[in-house]
Amino acid sequence: MELLGHSRAVFVILAVLALIPGGAIAGSTRPITIELEAGPVWQSRNDIEIPNDGSATRFSLVDLVGSGPYFSYRAYISLNFAQKHGVRLLLAPLTIEDSGTPPVPIGFDGETFEPGVPVNATYRFNSYRLTYRYAFFENERWCWRVGFTAKIRDAEIALTQRGVSASNSNVGFVPLLHVSGEWRWSQKLSVLLDADALAAPQGRAEDVALKLSYQMADRWTMAVGYRMLEGGADNDDVYTFAWLHYAVVSVAVRL
């Protein structure tokens, strides 16, 4: 059911993109780009201990439910102005829902989950970001941007087994550094690098993508590539570190 819901959302966004007229912002000095990205995601690491005070079990969600794949998508809206300056809004929902049978008891958020009995697990990590970026170098072949990203993290980890359930959720603000680059291989082909990342004693976050972009028409481009999302937190309340790998396809329209 979740996959069906995601597929409907992707269809709606693609339909809206297809209906946008070429001259929607004719003559504008503030070009807008709308991009939709989707594809499967695998988890190679997802370690959890809540609370992080020795009273709970540190367990691997990968060992419990498997590595995937699961479905993911995200949407970007970018606005460039004054030639070198730009802002970008990102909506990146992600939910992994699956089940598995633990071989040993799991203590999680004040509850104990028995071994040998199936457990339903939910891992939600929605990300909403606003990025400012500045093009500090650009010529016919290259364009490099740096900037700052304000990220709102909406996260939840939940386990359910035989009527016993526990859930830990968190909404917080995360500042990130941004860097992106484009190498124009030819008039139609480009290699794109895009990264938001920052590390601190309490944790770290990295979202890095490398894509090959092809200009299909005057306003339309398509890209394929790889995205990596890694990071987590280690404090008195939680220990959570995940490493996710995406195979992505994206479609973008420039207004």
N, C-alpha and C positions, 0 to 999 in steps of 0.2 A: 504493500500500500504506500509505503514511504517513497519507493522508487517511482510509482505512478504519479504521486504528487509532485516530485521534483521534475519529472518529464513534462507534466502539464505547465509548470512554471517556465521551463526552458522554451516550450512551444509558444507560449504567450509573448515572451520577450522577443523571440525571433520574429513573430508576426508583427509586433510593433515596429521593429527595426525595418522590416520589409516595406511597411506602409509610409515611412518617413519620406517626403518628397525631396528631390535633389536640391531644390532652391529654398528649403525650409528657413535657412538663415542667409539668404542671398545677400552678398555685399557686406556681411558681418566681418568685423575685424577680430572677433573672438570665436575662433573655430572650436566646435564641440565634437568630441569623439565618444561614442557609446560602444562598449565592447562586452560581449558575453563569452565566458569561458566555461567549459564543462569537460567532464571525463571521469575515469575511474581513479580511485585513490586506495593505496595500500598502507598499512601501518607495519613498520618493521620494529618499532619500539613504542610501548605505552605502559609505563611503570607508574603504579599508584600506591600511595599509603596515606590514609586519612583517618584520624589525625596523625600528624607526623611527630608523635611523642613516645613511640615504643609500645603503645597499647593496641595498635592495629597491625594488620598484615601488609607487608609490601608485596604486591602481586603484579603480574604482567597481564594486561588485557589481551595482548597478542596470544599468550599461551592459553588464555581462557576461551576466547571466541575465534581466534584465527587472525590472519593478516588481511583478509579481504579477497577481492576488491569490493569497494563501496562506491556509491555515486556521489559526485560533488559538482557544484557549479558556483560561479561568482559573476558579478556584474560591475563594470566600471563606467563612470561618467567623468570625462576629463574636459577641462576648459583651459585653453592657452590664451594668454593676453600679453600685451606689450612685448611681443616677440620672444623674449627669453623666460618669461614667468608663466607658471601654470599651477592649477590646483586639480586634484583628482579625488573623487569619492568612490569608495569600494564597499560593496555589500558581499560578504563571503560567508554564507551559512554552511555549517558542516555538522551532520549528525551520523554517528555510527550506532546502529542498533543490531544486536546479535545475541546469541545464547551459547553457553558452553557448560561443561561439567567440571567443577574444580576437584583436583585430586586430594587436596588438603583443606582444612577449614580456612575461611577468609574472614578476618575481622575488619569491618569497614564502617566507619562513621557511627560507632556505637552498637552495631549489630554483628551477629556471627552467622555466616552462611556455611551450611553443611557440605562436607565432601560427598561426592557420588550422586548429587542431586542437581539437575539443571538449574542454571542461574541465567536470568535475562539481564543483559547489561546495556546501558545507554551512555554514550560518550558524545556530548554536545560541545562544540567549540565554534561559536559564531563570532565573526570578526567584522567590525564596522570601522572604516578608517577614512580620515581626511588628510590628504598629503599636499604640502606646498613644495614645488620643485623649481629649480633655476637651471637653465641651460648655460653652463659655464664654458662649453667648447662645442663648436659646430662648424663643419665644412661640408663639402660635397659627399664625403664618405662617412663621416662620423658625427654623432651627436651624444654628448654626455650631460647628465643632469644630476644634481644633488639637492637634498632637501630634508624636510622633517615630516613625520607622520604622527598624527594623533589617533590612537587606536582605542576603541571600546571593545573589551573582551566580555562575551556572554557565554560562560562555561558551566557545564553540569556533568557530573558523573553519578550514575544511579545503578543500583543492583536490586533485583527482586527474586525471591525464591520462596515458594510455598506460603505466600501471604506475608512473608517478612520482606521489608523493603527499607532501603536507606538511600538518601540522595544528598549530595553536596553541590551547591551551586554558588557561583560567584560572578559578579559584574564589576569590572574595574577598568581603569584607565592605564594605558601603556604607551609611553613615548618611544618612538623609534626613529632611527636615521634612515634616510632613503638615498639610493643611488640607482640610476638606470642609464643604459647605453644602447645605441643603435649603430650597427655597421651596415651601410648600404652596399650590398654585394653587387647589385645591378639596379636597373631602373625599377624592377618589380620585386626583387628579392632582398630581404634584410634579415639580419640576425639581431635579436632583441635580448637584452639582459635587464632584469627588473628585480630589485631587492629592497626589503625593509628588514632592519635588524638592529638589535641592541643587546648588550650583556651587562649584568650587574651581579653583585654578590648574592642577591635573593633569587636570581633566575636569569633566563635569557629567552630571546625569540628571534627566529630567522625565517623569513619567507622569501625564497629565491627562485626565479624562473628563468629558463633559457629557451627561447622559441625561434623558429624559422618562420618568417612572415612573407606572404605572397600577395601582391596587389592584384585583385581579380578585376576591378573596374576602377573608375575615377574616384569613387567614394568608398569602395568596399575593399577590405583586406581580410585574409584568412591566415591563421597561424597554427602551427603544431609544435609541441615541445614537452618539456619536463619541468615540474615544479616540486620544490622541497619545502616542507614546513617542519621546523624543529624547534624545540624549546620546552620550557616548563618553569616550575617554581619549587623552591626548597626552603620552607620556613616552618614555624612552630605549628601551623595549622594544616598544611598540606605538603606532600611530596608528589609531584606529577611531572613526568617528562615523557614527551611523545616525539616520534619521528615519522612523518607521513610523506609519501611519495605519490605524485600525481602524473598521469599521462593526460595531456590537455590538448583540446582543440578550441580555438577561439575565432569568433567572427566580429569584426568591427566596422562601424560606419562613421564617416566623417561628415558632419553637417555643414 
